[in-house]
Amino acid sequence: MEAEHEQKIRQVLDIVTRISEDTTVPRNIRRKAQEAKNYLLDQNSDPAVRAASARMALEEVSEDPNMPVHARTQLWGALSILETIR
């Protein structure tokens, strides 16, 4: 189970890294993606705690009207993956 969670976290890390490095995405959204990435990289926490923290950070900006459609789609995908980690 732990290995499965880590694999999902790596998938989400890839997504949030792409969002945080995409210059077409507004800065506040890139900042939240970076914050979520930092939560996911915290090896001192349980995977479920890391996923919940990252999910909260991403949900704050998930409905931002300034977010490009491609980034919103990626963000929703990341949130879907994070919701499976309990």
C-alpha positions as CSV (number, residue, x, y, z in Angstrom):
1,M,0.0,0.0,0.0
2,E,2.8,2.4,0.9
3,A,4.5,1.8,-2.5
4,E,1.2,2.4,-4.3
5,H,0.8,5.7,-2.5
6,E,4.3,6.8,-3.3
7,Q,3.7,6.0,-7.0
8,K,0.6,8.2,-6.9
9,I,2.5,11.0,-5.2
10,R,5.2,10.8,-7.9
11,Q,2.5,11.2,-10.6
12,V,1.1,14.2,-8.8
13,L,4.6,15.7,-8.4
14,D,5.1,15.5,-12.1
15,I,1.8,17.3,-12.7
16,V,2.3,20.1,-10.2
17,T,5.9,20.5,-11.4
18,R,4.6,21.1,-14.9
19,I,2.1,23.6,-13.6
20,S,4.6,25.5,-11.4
21,E,7.0,25.8,-14.3
22,D,4.4,26.9,-17.0
23,T,4.8,30.6,-17.6
24,T,1.3,30.8,-19.1
25,V,-0.2,30.0,-15.7
26,P,-0.7,33.0,-13.4
27,R,1.9,33.4,-10.6
28,N,-0.4,32.8,-7.7
29,I,-1.4,29.4,-9.2
30,R,2.2,28.5,-9.9
31,R,3.0,29.4,-6.3
32,K,0.3,27.1,-4.9
33,A,1.5,24.3,-7.2
34,Q,5.0,24.8,-5.8
35,E,3.5,24.8,-2.2
36,A,1.7,21.5,-3.0
37,K,5.0,20.1,-4.4
38,N,6.8,21.0,-1.2
39,Y,4.1,19.2,0.9
40,L,4.4,16.1,-1.3
41,L,8.2,16.0,-1.0
42,D,8.1,16.1,2.8
43,Q,9.4,12.6,3.6
44,N,8.9,13.1,7.3
45,S,5.1,12.9,7.0
46,D,2.7,10.1,6.3
47,P,1.7,9.8,2.6
48,A,-1.9,10.5,3.5
49,V,-1.0,13.7,5.4
50,R,1.2,14.8,2.5
51,A,-1.6,14.2,0.0
52,A,-4.2,15.9,2.2
53,S,-2.0,19.0,2.6
54,A,-1.3,19.2,-1.1
55,R,-4.9,18.7,-1.9
56,M,-5.9,21.6,0.3
57,A,-3.3,23.9,-1.4
58,L,-4.5,23.0,-4.9
59,E,-8.2,23.2,-4.1
60,E,-7.7,26.9,-3.1
61,V,-6.9,27.8,-6.7
62,S,-8.8,25.1,-8.6
63,E,-11.6,27.5,-9.4
64,D,-9.5,30.5,-10.2
65,P,-11.1,32.2,-13.2
66,N,-7.7,33.2,-14.5
67,M,-6.4,29.7,-14.8
68,P,-5.8,28.4,-18.4
69,V,-8.0,25.5,-19.4
70,H,-5.0,23.1,-19.9
71,A,-3.7,23.9,-16.3
72,R,-7.2,23.4,-14.8
73,T,-7.5,20.0,-16.5
74,Q,-4.1,19.0,-15.1
75,L,-5.0,20.3,-11.7
76,W,-8.2,18.3,-11.6
77,G,-6.3,15.2,-12.6
78,A,-3.9,15.8,-9.7
79,L,-6.7,16.3,-7.3
80,S,-8.4,13.1,-8.4
81,I,-5.2,11.1,-7.8
82,L,-4.7,12.8,-4.4
83,E,-8.2,11.9,-3.3
84,T,-7.4,8.2,-3.6
85,I,-4.6,8.4,-1.1
86,R,-6.0,7.8,2.4
